[in-house]
């Protein structure tokens, strides 16, 4: 099965590399509009994450086609972003540059700074949040930190919402559900982490400020040796 358990079973440390393919649903009716591919590597204290969302038909015209990338360092406390980038169809590239020495983040569009602000230890970007959620799930306690997007810096809370049985790709998964929300801003993200898959994010549901719902549900997971083999050309 495509969501078979990874080597190591329910260990909470994720494989050093891998990728997850998601079916992407949008709107209140949950109509499937495309697929997304999330890749990660965790090596020698550094991490690199990417998410490429490809929409079909008209959905691509509504901003639902983009690539996000996050890179930085990782230690026992989790992710520490250095750079968050977004390439969206029809728009100038956007990026957030984290300077931990000065405690500042700079948000740029097409090379021009649009916004800057302060950052503190534990702050995340919109993509590293998916993996930082593992630390919050392990602690079982809510965490407060800023979430940096390609447009703003949102003071947010990430809190565990308990265990939940989820059906994905025709399989039943035991998951931990977490909810991220901004205290004063529009940020509303639910993240489900699979117990069977080292607490990897198997479902991410984002609700925007207009009530639009983007729901990404895992359809295939490859990690460790399987992911390495899949990357090699025939």
C-alpha positions in Angstrom: 0.0 0.0 0.0 1.2 3.5 -0.7 0.9 4.6 2.9 2.7 1.5 4.3 4.7 2.0 7.5 8.1 3.4 7.2 11.3 1.6 8.4 11.4 2.2 12.1 7.7 2.1 12.5 6.3 4.6 15.0 9.7 6.2 15.8 9.2 9.9 16.2 12.5 10.8 14.4 11.6 11.2 10.7 13.7 9.6 8.0 16.5 11.8 6.7 14.8 12.3 3.4 11.7 11.5 1.5 8.6 12.9 -0.2 4.9 12.9 0.2 2.4 13.2 -2.6 -0.9 14.9 -1.7 -4.3 15.1 -3.4 -5.3 18.7 -3.2 -8.9 19.7 -2.6 -10.3 23.2 -2.6 -13.5 24.9 -1.6 -16.4 24.0 0.7 -17.3 21.0 -1.5 -13.8 19.6 -1.4 -13.4 19.3 -5.1 -10.0 17.9 -6.2 -8.1 20.5 -8.1 -4.6 19.0 -8.3 -1.6 17.4 -6.6 1.2 18.6 -4.4 4.6 17.1 -3.7 6.4 17.7 -0.5 10.1 16.8 -0.2 12.4 17.0 2.7 16.1 16.3 3.6 17.5 16.4 7.1 21.3 16.0 7.1 24.2 17.1 9.4 22.1 19.6 11.3 20.6 21.2 8.2 17.2 20.9 6.6 15.7 21.6 3.2 11.9 21.4 2.5 9.9 22.1 -0.6 6.3 22.0 -1.6 5.2 22.1 -5.3 1.5 22.4 -5.9 0.2 21.8 -9.4 -3.4 22.7 -10.1 -5.6 21.5 -13.0 -7.7 23.7 -15.2 -9.0 27.0 -13.8 -7.7 26.3 -10.3 -4.2 27.2 -11.6 -5.5 30.7 -12.5 -6.6 31.4 -9.0 -3.2 31.3 -7.4 -3.3 27.6 -6.6 -0.1 26.8 -8.5 3.1 27.6 -6.6 6.3 26.3 -5.0 7.5 26.9 -1.5 11.0 26.3 -0.2 12.3 26.5 3.3 15.9 25.8 4.4 17.9 26.3 7.6 19.3 24.4 10.6 17.7 21.7 12.8 18.5 20.5 16.3 16.9 18.9 19.3 14.5 21.9 19.5 13.4 21.6 15.9 13.6 23.8 12.8 15.4 27.2 12.6 14.6 28.7 9.2 17.2 30.8 7.3 15.3 31.3 4.1 11.7 30.9 3.0 10.9 31.3 -0.7 7.6 31.3 -2.7 7.3 31.2 -6.5 3.7 31.7 -7.5 2.3 31.6 -11.0 2.0 35.1 -12.5 3.7 36.9 -9.6 7.2 38.1 -8.7 9.3 35.7 -6.5 8.9 36.3 -2.8 11.3 35.4 0.1 11.8 35.9 3.8 15.4 36.1 5.0 16.0 35.2 8.6 18.9 36.9 10.4 19.2 35.3 13.8 22.3 37.2 14.8 20.3 40.5 14.7 16.9 38.9 15.5 15.3 40.3 12.3 13.5 38.9 9.3 13.2 40.7 6.0 10.3 39.9 3.6 11.1 40.7 -0.1 9.2 40.6 -3.4 11.3 40.6 -6.5 14.3 41.8 -4.5 12.6 44.8 -2.9 12.0 44.7 0.8 8.3 44.9 1.6 8.3 44.3 5.3 10.6 43.5 8.2 10.2 42.5 11.9 11.7 40.9 14.9 12.1 37.2 15.3 12.8 35.1 18.4 14.0 31.6 19.0 11.4 29.1 17.9 9.8 31.2 15.2 8.9 29.4 12.0 8.0 29.9 8.4 4.8 28.6 6.8 6.5 25.4 5.6 8.8 24.6 8.5 5.7 24.7 10.6 4.6 21.4 9.2 7.6 19.6 10.7 7.9 21.8 13.8 4.4 20.5 14.7 6.1 17.2 15.6 7.8 18.8 18.6 4.5 20.3 19.8 2.8 16.9 19.4 5.6 15.2 21.4 5.3 17.8 24.3 1.5 17.7 24.3 1.5 21.4 25.2 0.5 24.5 23.1 3.4 26.6 21.8 3.5 30.3 20.9 5.7 31.6 18.2 5.7 33.8 15.1 4.9 32.2 11.7 6.5 34.1 8.8 4.8 33.9 5.5 5.8 35.5 2.1 3.7 38.5 3.1 3.6 39.0 6.9 4.7 37.9 10.4 1.9 36.4 12.4 2.0 35.8 16.1 0.5 32.3 16.4 -0.4 29.5 18.7 0.1 25.8 17.7 -1.9 23.5 20.0 -2.5 19.8 20.1 -6.2 18.8 19.5 -5.9 15.1 20.4 -5.7 11.8 18.7 -7.8 11.3 15.5 -8.4 8.3 13.2 -8.1 9.4 9.6 -8.8 7.6 6.4 -6.3 8.4 3.6 -5.7 6.5 0.4 -8.2 3.8 1.6 -6.3 3.2 4.8 -7.0 4.0 8.4 -4.3 6.0 10.2 -3.9 7.0 13.8 -2.9 10.6 13.8 -2.3 13.5 16.2 -4.2 16.6 15.1 -2.8 20.1 15.7 -4.3 23.5 15.1 -2.3 26.7 14.3 -4.0 30.0 14.5 -3.0 33.6 14.8 -4.0 35.6 17.9 -4.7 38.8 15.9 -4.3 37.9 12.3 -5.7 35.5 9.7 -4.0 32.1 10.1 -6.0 29.0 10.4 -4.2 25.7 9.7 -5.0 22.1 10.8 -2.1 19.6 10.6 -2.5 15.8 11.1 0.7 13.8 11.9 0.7 10.1 11.3 1.7 7.8 14.2 2.7 5.1 11.7 4.9 7.5 9.7 7.2 9.0 12.4 4.8 11.9 12.9 5.1 13.1 9.3 2.4 15.6 8.1 -0.2 13.5 6.2 -3.0 16.1 6.0 -2.8 19.9 6.0 -6.0 22.0 5.8 -5.6 25.7 5.4 -8.6 28.1 5.7 -8.0 31.6 4.3 -9.5 34.8 5.6 -12.4 34.5 3.0 -13.4 31.1 4.2 -11.7 29.2 1.3 -10.4 25.8 2.3 -7.3 24.2 0.8 -7.1 20.6 1.9 -4.0 18.4 1.2 -4.4 14.7 1.9 -1.5 12.3 1.5 -1.9 9.7 -1.2 1.7 8.3 -1.3 4.7 8.4 1.1 8.2 7.4 0.2 11.1 7.8 2.6 14.6 6.6 3.4 15.9 4.1 0.9 12.7 4.0 -1.1 12.8 7.7 -1.7 16.5 7.6 -2.7 15.8 4.9 -5.2 12.9 6.8 -6.7 15.1 9.8 -7.3 17.6 7.9 -9.3 17.2 8.0 -13.1 16.5 4.6 -14.9 
